Amino acid sequence: MVNKISLFMEQSTKLIISPQMYQAIEMIQLSLPELVDYINNELVENPLLEIAEDFGGESYEDKNKASEEPELEEKGEKEENYLDEIIEGILGDNREQWLRPKQQNELPPVEGCWLDEGSLQEYLLEQLRFIKRSVDCSERNLKTAKYIIGNLDSNGYLTVDIEEITQALKLSETEVLQALTIVQKLDPPGVGARNLKECLKLQFSLIPECPPKLECLLDHLDDLAAGYLKKIASALGISTAEVRKMGKLLKLLDPKPGSRFDRTTEIRYIIPDAVLKKVGQEYFVLVNESDIPRLCINENYKKALQEQDGQDIQKFLREKVSSALNLIRNIEQRRSTIHDVLEAIVRRQKDFLDQGITALKPLTMKEIAEELGIHESTVSRASAGKYVQTPRGMFAIKCFFAGSIGEEKEVTAERIKDDLKKYIACEDPLKPYSDQELAGIFRNNGIKVARRTIAKYREELWIPSSSLRKQVKPKE
């Protein structure tokens, strides 16, 4: 067999995504903060883009604080005739509050203030300064205490062994333990502990009339978490009622005393991509555009495009103009797609908006895509990572899509979970329902749910099993 190179023609079809289409796909899946960052990057890279002069740059929060009148989408001549009625319905009795001018000396609400307590180490070191002046302790003990504070984790626990500290500082174990005692007397109570048991024990002073057996209960924390109250009661020689009472006291203590000083996790506030306003019996979709800069093309570069004769300059300007126009077009396409998807969702889930989670209907992205005549992936991108503000609170758009469960009745998983919480809340604590019994209750109501599904939803709701929920009747 001889291998040889030859030429042949083949006809095939391929989908080639243009840069403009790729940008549109990329932008539609961006959340509002991500879109603002994307636009800001484009403003830096494209000199022909600029923010329109009539755009005040007012954010979503500023618009709400200033209490300005919300804008409504124009939906044709029929809605324009009822525009005044819609605005009046939205503002209601708060019209003066919405339209009043903001005072110059108006202070921000207390919810917006952040109390910076510093790190845990800074807080503890500051207390050491006062201990030095008021308590008779050596300078060496204070230096050792500072070393210990530097080795606490974010929860306030000591992360190194006593032996390591003695070797590092060349001190005796007694001196290190004296310094550790100083640290453990600082605020918050429980800081400087080497394990959970010691952390809880350091907080016993906070419990009024602390039971004498409470310290012994710390040796049975695993059994307490598993609900083996009889086993603990037998080991301690007390009744199960006393064990249950002491267990409630332990729940009042803080197992992570240093966690409130942890600032490693950045707090991010959700900005809704759209708002649903209810006027009468109808819901109107308002896409949030207050944070999105209104873009236009720089007039000076427009003139340069007409006056310059150089081919390189003309080519550069044409590319940038085309890129700017595509960006503006894609922003509008993103807004339109989100608006249409939300309108279709509202038509299907109006009962949920009126009545709550129990009225949520089974809905798939395929159904919305078929109704709007777009691809299912477009609906998925328009819903991913985006939130909508409704009269019932803030929801992720994907929350409105729910699969169906059951044969005789089509219900959602959210409905099952809500009913599950109600059934367990009404059960007899002395004889709680098992997962099989709960499945039977649903079956009697026309909803066929497997026992393992009940167990899965129960775990997702952080509800313990029936053996852990069972309470023992106290002896008379």
C-alpha positions as CSV (number, residue, x, y, z in Angstrom):
1,M,0.0,0.0,0.0
2,V,1.4,3.4,-1.1
3,N,0.8,6.5,0.8
4,K,0.4,9.6,-1.3
5,I,-0.8,13.2,-0.9
6,S,-3.8,14.3,-3.0
7,L,-6.3,17.2,-3.2
8,F,-10.0,16.8,-3.1
9,M,-13.1,19.0,-2.6
10,E,-15.6,18.6,0.2
11,Q,-18.8,20.5,0.9
12,S,-19.8,21.0,4.5
13,T,-21.7,23.5,6.7
14,K,-20.1,25.1,9.8
15,L,-21.3,27.7,12.2
16,I,-18.7,30.5,12.4
17,I,-19.3,33.0,15.3
18,S,-18.4,36.6,14.4
19,P,-16.8,38.8,16.9
20,Q,-20.0,40.8,17.2
21,M,-22.1,37.7,17.9
22,Y,-19.5,36.5,20.4
23,Q,-19.7,39.8,22.2
24,A,-23.5,39.7,22.3
25,I,-23.4,36.1,23.8
26,E,-20.8,37.2,26.3
27,M,-22.7,40.3,27.4
28,I,-26.1,38.7,27.8
29,Q,-24.8,36.4,30.5
30,L,-23.2,39.2,32.6
31,S,-24.8,40.4,35.7
32,L,-25.3,44.1,36.2
33,P,-22.0,44.8,38.2
34,E,-20.1,42.7,35.7
35,L,-21.7,44.6,32.8
36,V,-20.6,47.9,34.3
37,D,-17.0,46.7,34.6
38,Y,-17.1,45.4,31.0
39,I,-18.3,48.8,29.7
40,N,-15.7,50.6,31.7
41,N,-13.0,48.5,30.1
42,E,-14.4,49.2,26.7
43,L,-14.3,53.0,27.5
44,V,-10.6,52.7,28.2
45,E,-9.8,50.7,25.1
46,N,-11.9,52.5,22.6
47,P,-11.2,56.3,22.4
48,L,-14.3,56.8,20.2
49,L,-16.6,55.8,23.1
50,E,-17.7,58.3,25.7
51,I,-20.4,58.7,28.3
52,A,-23.3,60.9,27.1
53,E,-23.4,64.3,28.9
54,D,-27.1,63.8,30.0
55,F,-26.1,60.7,32.0
56,G,-25.7,61.6,35.6
57,G,-24.1,58.3,36.6
58,E,-26.7,57.8,39.4
59,S,-26.5,54.3,40.8
60,Y,-29.4,52.0,41.8
61,E,-29.0,52.8,45.5
62,D,-28.6,56.5,44.9
63,K,-31.8,56.5,42.9
64,N,-33.7,54.8,45.7
65,K,-32.3,57.2,48.3
66,A,-33.1,60.2,46.3
67,S,-36.6,58.7,45.9
68,E,-37.0,59.7,42.3
69,E,-40.0,58.6,40.2
70,P,-39.2,55.2,38.5
71,E,-39.3,55.0,34.8
72,L,-41.7,52.7,33.0
73,E,-41.1,50.8,29.8
74,E,-43.1,52.1,26.8
75,K,-45.1,49.3,25.3
76,G,-47.0,51.0,22.5
77,E,-49.9,53.4,22.3
78,K,-52.2,51.4,24.6
79,E,-49.8,51.6,27.6
80,E,-49.0,55.3,26.9
81,N,-52.6,56.2,27.5
82,Y,-52.4,54.7,31.0
83,L,-49.0,56.0,31.9
84,D,-50.3,58.5,34.5
85,E,-52.4,55.9,36.1
86,I,-49.5,53.5,36.3
87,I,-47.2,56.0,37.9
88,E,-49.8,57.0,40.4
89,G,-50.3,53.3,41.3
90,I,-46.6,52.8,41.8
91,L,-46.1,55.9,44.0
92,G,-49.3,55.6,45.9
93,D,-49.4,57.5,49.2
94,N,-45.7,57.9,49.2
95,R,-45.7,60.4,46.3
96,E,-44.4,63.3,48.4
97,Q,-41.6,61.1,49.8
98,W,-40.6,60.0,46.3
99,L,-40.5,63.5,44.9
100,R,-39.1,65.5,47.9
101,P,-35.7,67.0,47.3
102,K,-32.8,65.5,49.3
103,Q,-31.6,67.7,52.1
104,Q,-28.0,68.7,52.2
105,N,-27.4,67.7,55.8
106,E,-29.3,64.5,55.6
107,L,-27.3,61.7,57.2
108,P,-27.1,58.1,55.8
109,P,-29.2,55.5,57.6
110,V,-27.6,53.6,60.4
111,E,-27.8,50.4,58.4
112,G,-25.3,51.8,56.0
113,C,-22.7,52.5,58.6
114,W,-19.9,50.0,59.2
115,L,-18.3,49.6,62.6
116,D,-14.7,48.7,62.0
117,E,-13.5,46.9,65.1
118,G,-10.2,46.0,63.5
119,S,-8.7,42.5,63.5
120,L,-8.9,40.1,66.4
121,Q,-5.2,40.5,67.0
122,E,-5.4,44.3,67.1
123,Y,-8.4,44.1,69.6
124,L,-6.5,41.7,71.9
125,L,-3.2,43.7,71.8
126,E,-5.1,46.8,72.7
127,Q,-6.4,45.1,75.8
128,L,-2.9,44.0,76.7
129,R,-1.8,47.7,77.0
130,F,-4.3,48.2,79.9
131,I,-3.4,44.9,81.5
132,K,0.2,46.1,81.7
133,R,-0.8,49.1,83.7
134,S,-3.2,47.4,86.0
135,V,-2.0,43.9,86.6
136,D,1.2,42.8,88.2
137,C,2.8,40.6,85.5
138,S,6.3,40.5,84.1
139,E,7.4,42.0,80.7
140,R,8.3,38.5,79.6
141,N,4.7,37.3,80.2
142,L,3.4,40.1,78.1
143,K,5.8,39.4,75.2
144,T,4.8,35.7,75.3
145,A,1.1,36.7,75.3
146,K,1.7,38.8,72.2
147,Y,3.4,35.8,70.6
148,I,0.3,33.7,71.4
149,I,-2.0,36.3,70.0
150,G,-0.1,36.3,66.8
151,N,-0.7,32.5,66.5
152,L,-4.5,32.6,66.9
153,D,-6.6,31.7,63.9
154,S,-9.7,33.6,62.6
155,N,-11.9,31.8,65.1
156,G,-9.7,32.7,68.1
157,Y,-8.1,29.3,68.6
158,L,-4.4,28.7,69.3
159,T,-2.9,27.0,66.3
160,V,0.4,25.9,67.8
161,D,1.3,23.5,70.6
162,I,2.7,24.7,73.9
163,E,5.8,22.7,73.3
164,E,6.5,24.6,70.0
165,I,6.1,28.0,71.9
166,T,8.6,26.8,74.6
167,Q,11.1,25.8,72.0
168,A,10.7,29.0,69.9
169,L,10.9,31.4,72.8
170,K,13.2,29.2,75.0
171,L,10.8,29.4,78.0
172,S,9.5,26.9,80.5
173,E,6.1,25.4,80.0
174,T,4.9,27.1,83.2
175,E,5.8,30.6,81.8
176,V,4.0,29.8,78.6
177,L,0.9,28.6,80.4
178,Q,0.9,31.8,82.5
179,A,0.9,33.9,79.3
180,L,-1.8,31.8,77.8
181,T,-4.0,32.3,80.9
182,I,-3.6,36.1,80.4
183,V,-4.8,35.8,76.8
184,Q,-7.7,33.6,77.8
185,K,-9.0,36.2,80.2
186,L,-9.3,38.8,77.4
187,D,-12.5,39.6,75.5
188,P,-14.2,37.9,73.7
189,P,-14.6,35.0,76.2
190,G,-13.3,31.7,74.9
191,V,-10.4,33.2,72.9
192,G,-7.1,31.5,73.2
193,A,-8.6,28.0,73.6
194,R,-6.8,25.0,72.1
195,N,-9.9,23.0,71.3
196,L,-13.7,23.3,71.4
197,K,-14.0,21.8,74.9
198,E,-11.7,24.4,76.4
199,C,-13.4,27.2,74.4
200,L,-16.8,26.4,75.9
201,K,-15.4,25.9,79.4
202,L,-13.8,29.4,79.3
203,Q,-17.3,30.8,78.7
204,F,-19.0,29.1,81.7
205,S,-18.7,32.3,83.7
206,L,-21.3,33.8,81.4
207,I,-23.9,31.2,82.5
208,P,-25.8,32.2,85.7
209,E,-26.1,29.4,88.1
210,C,-23.9,27.1,86.0
211,P,-24.8,23.4,86.6
212,P,-22.0,21.5,88.3
213,K,-22.3,18.6,85.7
214,L,-21.9,20.9,82.7
215,E,-18.2,20.5,82.6
216,C,-18.6,16.7,82.5
217,L,-21.1,17.1,79.6
218,L,-18.2,18.5,77.5
219,D,-16.7,14.9,77.4
220,H,-19.9,13.7,75.5
221,L,-20.2,16.4,72.8
222,D,-20.4,13.8,70.0
223,D,-23.1,11.9,71.7
224,L,-25.0,15.1,72.4
225,A,-24.8,16.1,68.8
226,A,-26.1,12.7,67.8
227,G,-29.0,12.9,70.2
228,Y,-28.0,10.0,72.5
229,L,-29.4,11.6,75.6
230,K,-30.1,8.4,77.4
231,K,-26.5,7.3,77.0
232,I,-25.2,10.6,78.4
233,A,-27.7,10.6,81.3
234,S,-26.6,7.0,82.2
235,A,-22.9,8.0,82.1
236,L,-23.4,11.2,84.2
237,G,-26.0,9.7,86.6
238,I,-28.7,12.3,85.8
239,S,-32.0,12.4,84.0
240,T,-32.4,13.0,80.3
241,A,-34.3,16.2,81.1
242,E,-31.2,17.6,82.8
243,V,-29.1,16.6,79.9
244,R,-31.4,18.3,77.5
245,K,-31.4,21.5,79.7
246,M,-27.6,21.6,79.8
247,G,-27.5,21.0,76.1
248,K,-29.6,24.2,75.6
249,L,-27.2,26.1,77.8
250,L,-24.2,25.0,75.7
251,K,-26.0,26.3,72.6
252,L,-25.9,29.8,74.1
253,L,-22.1,29.8,74.0
254,D,-20.0,30.8,71.0
255,P,-17.9,28.0,69.6
256,K,-16.0,30.5,67.4
257,P,-15.5,33.6,69.5
258,G,-13.1,35.3,67.0
259,S,-15.2,34.9,63.9
260,R,-17.0,38.3,64.3
261,F,-13.6,40.0,63.7
262,D,-13.0,38.1,60.5
263,R,-12.9,40.6,57.6
264,T,-11.4,38.2,55.0
265,T,-14.7,37.6,53.3
266,E,-15.8,40.6,51.3
267,I,-19.4,41.7,51.6
268,R,-21.1,42.0,48.3
269,Y,-24.6,43.5,48.0
270,I,-26.9,42.2,45.3
271,I,-28.0,44.8,42.8
272,P,-31.2,43.6,40.9
273,D,-31.0,43.5,37.1
274,A,-34.7,44.2,37.0
275,V,-37.6,45.3,39.2
276,L,-41.2,44.0,39.2
277,K,-43.8,46.7,40.0
278,K,-47.4,45.7,40.7
279,V,-50.1,48.1,39.6
280,G,-53.6,46.9,40.3
281,Q,-53.5,43.2,39.3
282,E,-50.7,43.5,36.7
283,Y,-46.9,43.3,37.0
284,F,-44.6,45.5,35.0
285,V,-41.0,44.7,34.3
286,L,-38.5,47.5,34.7
287,V,-35.0,46.6,33.6
288,N,-32.5,48.3,35.9
289,E,-30.4,50.7,33.7
290,S,-29.6,53.3,36.4
291,D,-26.0,51.9,36.8
292,I,-25.3,51.4,33.1
293,P,-23.6,54.4,31.4
294,R,-25.3,55.9,28.4
295,L,-22.8,55.6,25.6
296,C,-22.3,57.6,22.5
297,I,-19.5,58.2,19.9
298,N,-17.1,61.1,20.3
299,E,-18.0,63.9,17.9
300,N,-14.4,64.9,17.4
301,Y,-13.5,61.5,16.1
302,K,-16.6,61.6,13.8
303,K,-15.2,64.7,12.2
304,A,-11.7,63.1,11.9
305,L,-13.2,60.1,10.1
306,Q,-14.6,62.5,7.5
307,E,-11.5,64.7,7.2
308,Q,-8.5,62.4,7.5
309,D,-7.2,61.0,4.2
310,G,-4.7,58.5,5.6
311,Q,-5.7,54.8,5.0
312,D,-4.3,53.6,8.3
313,I,-6.1,56.3,10.3
314,Q,-9.3,55.7,8.3
315,K,-9.1,52.0,9.0
316,F,-8.4,52.5,12.7
317,L,-11.3,54.9,13.1
318,R,-13.7,52.7,11.1
319,E,-12.9,49.7,13.3
320,K,-13.4,51.6,16.5
321,V,-16.7,53.1,15.3
322,S,-17.9,49.7,14.3
323,S,-16.8,48.3,17.7
324,A,-18.6,51.2,19.5
325,L,-21.8,50.7,17.6
326,N,-21.8,47.0,18.2
327,L,-21.3,47.5,21.9
328,I,-24.2,50.0,22.1
329,R,-26.4,47.6,20.0
330,N,-25.5,44.6,22.2
331,I,-26.3,46.5,25.4
332,E,-29.8,47.3,24.1
333,Q,-30.2,43.7,22.9
334,R,-29.3,42.4,26.4
335,R,-31.8,44.8,27.9
336,S,-34.5,43.7,25.5
337,T,-33.8,40.0,26.0
338,I,-33.9,40.2,29.8
339,H,-37.1,42.2,29.6
340,D,-38.8,39.7,27.3
341,V,-37.7,36.7,29.3
342,L,-39.0,38.2,32.6
343,E,-42.3,39.2,31.0
344,A,-42.8,35.6,29.9
345,I,-41.9,34.3,33.3
346,V,-44.3,36.7,35.0
347,R,-47.1,35.5,32.8
348,R,-46.5,31.9,33.9
349,Q,-45.6,32.6,37.6
350,K,-48.2,35.3,38.4
351,D,-49.7,33.0,41.1
352,F,-46.3,32.7,42.8
353,L,-45.9,36.5,42.9
354,D,-49.4,36.8,44.4
355,Q,-49.5,33.9,46.8
356,G,-46.0,32.8,47.6
357,I,-43.7,29.8,47.2
358,T,-46.6,27.2,47.4
359,A,-48.1,28.6,44.2
360,L,-44.8,28.2,42.2
361,K,-45.6,26.2,39.0
362,P,-43.4,23.8,37.1
363,L,-41.6,25.8,34.4
364,T,-38.6,25.0,32.1
365,M,-36.4,27.2,30.1
366,K,-37.4,25.3,27.0
367,E,-41.0,26.5,27.4
368,I,-39.9,30.2,27.7
369,A,-37.6,29.7,24.7
370,E,-40.4,28.3,22.6
371,E,-42.8,31.1,23.6
372,L,-40.3,33.8,22.7
373,G,-38.9,32.0,19.6
374,I,-35.3,32.0,20.9
375,H,-32.8,29.3,21.8
376,E,-32.9,27.7,25.2
377,S,-29.3,28.6,25.8
378,T,-30.2,32.3,25.4
379,V,-32.8,32.0,28.2
380,S,-30.2,30.3,30.3
381,R,-27.7,33.1,29.7
382,A,-30.3,35.8,30.3
383,S,-31.1,34.2,33.7
384,A,-27.7,33.1,35.0
385,G,-26.4,35.2,37.9
386,K,-29.2,37.8,37.7
387,Y,-31.7,38.9,40.3
388,V,-35.1,40.5,40.2
389,Q,-36.7,42.7,42.9
390,T,-40.3,41.7,43.4
391,P,-43.0,42.8,45.9
392,R,-42.2,39.5,47.7
393,G,-38.5,40.2,48.0
394,M,-35.3,39.6,45.9
395,F,-35.1,36.4,43.9
396,A,-32.6,34.9,41.5
397,I,-34.3,34.7,38.1
398,K,-33.5,30.9,38.0
399,C,-35.7,30.4,41.1
400,F,-38.7,30.8,38.8
401,F,-37.7,27.7,36.9
402,A,-38.8,24.6,38.8
403,G,-39.2,21.0,37.8
404,S,-42.3,19.0,38.5
405,I,-42.6,16.1,41.0
406,G,-45.5,13.7,41.4
407,E,-47.8,11.8,39.1
408,E,-51.4,12.8,39.9
409,K,-50.4,16.3,40.8
410,E,-47.7,18.4,39.2
411,V,-45.9,20.2,42.0
412,T,-42.4,21.7,42.4
413,A,-39.6,20.7,44.7
414,E,-40.1,24.0,46.6
415,R,-43.7,23.0,47.3
416,I,-42.6,19.6,48.6
417,K,-40.0,21.3,50.9
418,D,-42.6,23.8,52.2
419,D,-45.1,21.1,52.9
420,L,-42.4,18.9,54.5
421,K,-41.5,21.7,57.0
422,K,-45.2,22.0,57.9
423,Y,-45.7,18.3,58.4
424,I,-42.7,18.0,60.7
425,A,-43.6,21.1,62.6
426,C,-47.0,19.6,63.4
427,E,-45.7,16.1,64.4
428,D,-45.8,14.6,67.8
429,P,-42.3,15.2,69.3
430,L,-42.6,12.0,71.3
431,K,-43.3,10.0,68.1
432,P,-41.9,11.9,65.0
433,Y,-42.6,10.9,61.5
434,S,-40.1,8.7,59.7
435,D,-39.2,9.4,56.1
436,Q,-41.4,6.5,55.0
437,E,-44.3,7.9,57.0
438,L,-43.8,11.3,55.4
439,A,-43.8,9.8,52.0
440,G,-47.1,8.1,52.9
441,I,-48.6,11.5,53.9
442,F,-47.7,13.0,50.6
443,R,-49.1,9.9,48.8
444,N,-52.4,10.3,50.6
445,N,-52.5,13.9,49.3
446,G,-52.0,12.7,45.7
447,I,-48.3,13.4,45.5
448,K,-46.1,10.4,44.9
449,V,-42.6,11.0,46.4
450,A,-40.0,8.4,47.1
451,R,-38.6,8.0,50.6
452,R,-35.1,8.8,49.5
453,T,-36.4,12.0,48.0
454,I,-37.9,12.9,51.3
455,A,-34.6,12.2,53.0
456,K,-32.8,14.3,50.5
457,Y,-35.1,17.4,50.9
458,R,-35.0,16.9,54.7
459,E,-31.2,17.1,54.7
460,E,-31.3,20.2,52.4
461,L,-33.6,21.9,55.0
462,W,-31.1,20.9,57.8
463,I,-33.9,18.9,59.5
464,P,-32.5,15.9,61.5
465,S,-33.8,12.4,61.2
466,S,-36.7,11.1,63.2
467,S,-34.4,9.4,65.8
468,L,-32.7,12.8,66.5
469,R,-36.0,14.7,66.6
470,K,-37.5,12.3,69.1
471,Q,-38.0,13.7,72.6
472,V,-38.2,11.5,75.7
473,K,-41.2,12.1,77.9
474,P,-39.9,13.2,81.4
475,K,-40.6,10.9,84.3
476,E,-43.2,12.2,86.7
